[in-house]
Amino acid sequence: MKEESSRDHGSQPLDRLLDELRLTNHALVGASSEQLTHKQVQKARKGREVTANIQRKIVAALEAAAGGDKGRFKREDLFNYGP
């Protein structure tokens, strides 16, 4: 049980940012050029630990959904835990 709670990091900055930008999980999945699922985005928003690869995919999808500015968002700004 202790290990499970260490994988739950609470609501992430990603969640607040998506709300501010009025972007849905569906918008991120649609903007992704890689395999990204609604379930992965939801887990990431709510703070369940996702891999560094999924974090990278979410950053790329967010950049595409928010206008295509490469380098606008950094993983460290979206997640409060490391890969």
C-alpha positions as CSV (number, residue, x, y, z in Angstrom):
1,M,0.0,0.0,0.0
2,K,2.9,2.4,0.7
3,E,4.3,1.9,-2.8
4,E,0.9,2.7,-4.3
5,S,0.6,6.0,-2.5
6,S,4.1,7.0,-3.6
7,R,2.9,6.8,-7.2
8,D,0.0,9.2,-6.6
9,H,1.3,12.8,-6.8
10,G,-2.0,14.7,-6.6
11,S,-3.4,17.1,-9.2
12,Q,-0.6,18.2,-11.5
13,P,0.2,21.6,-13.0
14,L,-0.8,20.0,-16.3
15,D,-4.4,19.8,-15.1
16,R,-4.5,23.5,-14.2
17,L,-2.9,24.5,-17.5
18,L,-5.3,22.5,-19.6
19,D,-8.2,24.1,-17.7
20,E,-6.8,27.6,-18.3
21,L,-6.2,26.9,-22.0
22,R,-9.7,25.2,-22.2
23,L,-8.2,22.1,-23.7
24,T,-9.8,18.7,-23.1
25,N,-8.1,15.3,-22.9
26,H,-9.7,14.6,-26.3
27,A,-8.0,17.7,-27.7
28,L,-4.6,16.4,-26.6
29,V,-5.2,12.9,-28.0
30,G,-6.4,14.4,-31.3
31,A,-3.4,16.8,-31.5
32,S,-0.9,14.0,-30.8
33,S,1.1,12.6,-33.7
34,E,2.1,9.7,-31.5
35,Q,0.1,7.0,-29.7
36,L,-1.4,8.8,-26.8
37,T,-4.6,7.6,-25.1
38,H,-7.3,9.3,-23.1
39,K,-6.5,7.1,-20.2
40,Q,-2.8,8.2,-20.2
41,V,-3.8,11.9,-20.3
42,Q,-6.3,11.4,-17.5
43,K,-3.8,9.6,-15.3
44,A,-1.2,12.3,-15.9
45,R,-3.7,15.1,-15.0
46,K,-4.8,13.5,-11.8
47,G,-1.2,12.7,-10.6
48,R,-0.9,9.0,-11.2
49,E,2.7,8.4,-12.1
50,V,3.3,8.1,-15.9
51,T,6.6,7.3,-17.6
52,A,9.0,9.8,-19.0
53,N,8.0,8.7,-22.5
54,I,4.3,9.4,-21.9
55,Q,5.2,12.8,-20.3
56,R,7.2,13.6,-23.5
57,K,4.2,12.6,-25.6
58,I,1.9,14.9,-23.6
59,V,4.3,17.8,-23.9
60,A,4.4,17.4,-27.6
61,A,0.6,17.0,-27.9
62,L,0.1,20.1,-25.7
63,E,2.4,22.2,-27.9
64,A,0.5,21.0,-31.0
65,A,-2.9,21.7,-29.5
66,A,-1.9,25.1,-28.2
67,G,-0.6,26.4,-31.5
68,G,2.5,24.5,-32.4
69,D,5.1,26.5,-30.5
70,K,8.0,24.1,-30.0
71,G,9.7,24.6,-26.7
72,R,6.8,26.6,-25.2
73,F,6.1,23.9,-22.5
74,K,8.6,21.9,-20.5
75,R,8.0,18.7,-18.7
76,E,9.2,20.2,-15.4
77,D,6.4,22.9,-15.7
78,L,3.7,20.3,-16.2
79,F,4.6,17.6,-13.7
80,N,5.7,18.0,-10.1
81,Y,7.6,14.7,-10.1
82,G,10.6,13.4,-12.1
83,P,10.6,10.7,-14.7
